[in-house]
């Protein structure tokens, strides 16, 4: 069995909400390139790592791929608040 390691840098994809005037999470995590190509903003405080096998063709984390390629270690995030913020994601 191939070892699945956290080898890819990922961030939260953010968008500007005109109603609230705040940056809000889109519900997606992806690579810098993927987020930029979608004209979204990167939340630098959400910096983390996941296996490259979890990325879809655009560079965003895909839940189905994460289930297909279970990790040998948990994803790595730089702060506890990020993990708590996305506790319901099941990534």
HELIX and SHEET records of a PDB file:
HELIX    1   1 UNK A   32  UNK A   37  1                                   6    
HELIX    2   2 UNK A   52  UNK A   54  5                                   3    
HELIX    3   3 UNK A   63  UNK A   68  1                                   6    
HELIX    4   4 UNK A   80  UNK A   85  1                                   6    
HELIX    5   5 UNK A   87  UNK A   89  5                                   3    
SHEET    1   A 4 UNK A  22  UNK A  30  0                                        
SHEET    2   A 4 UNK A   8  UNK A  17 -1                                        
SHEET    3   A 4 UNK A  41  UNK A  50 -1                                        
SHEET    4   A 4 UNK A  76  UNK A  77 -1                                        
END                                                                             
